[in-house]
């Protein structure tokens, strides 16, 4: 008897509604995170409007881009300098670009990812759930609109969402324990204006 190369089609079974909803929502969440980055102006130099008026100032009368943006859709800049990170971590750290700081030896690192508050709110529950799977324990914090931190033996993560934007901090290989990562992440979050 010949065997079929493909398994028989499933009939009458559907993935759970919650799972199907998550799978359908994931591309939208990724788009929400990537859209501000794609639209971000490459330079920090303000553009001159009519008669030398700074069009990026966000004044409603000049027609600046910020005036048309709904609240919470602007991605904030990196909240730290290498000097600040070195002080907060208690060891020398270098700015390696794109809000990535390293110890220069390829061991310890801090990565800060920024997004608009709108994008952060859209992905917060998913990030929180994934942190629970990766770290085992997630500590919700009373900072900004939503925030948490999670840590394990050699790494930690913290997320802060406020009206100023969304920040995801990933700390790695500092040579401390879980309590040390949690304390360091708290110091870093406190240094970000909420």
Beta strands, then each sheet from edge to edge (+ up, - down):
strand 1: 94-95
strand 2: 100-102
strand 3: 109-115
strand 4: 138-140
strand 5: 146-152
strand 6: 155-162
strand 7: 165-172
sheet 1: 1+ 2- 3+ 7- 6+ 5- 4+
end
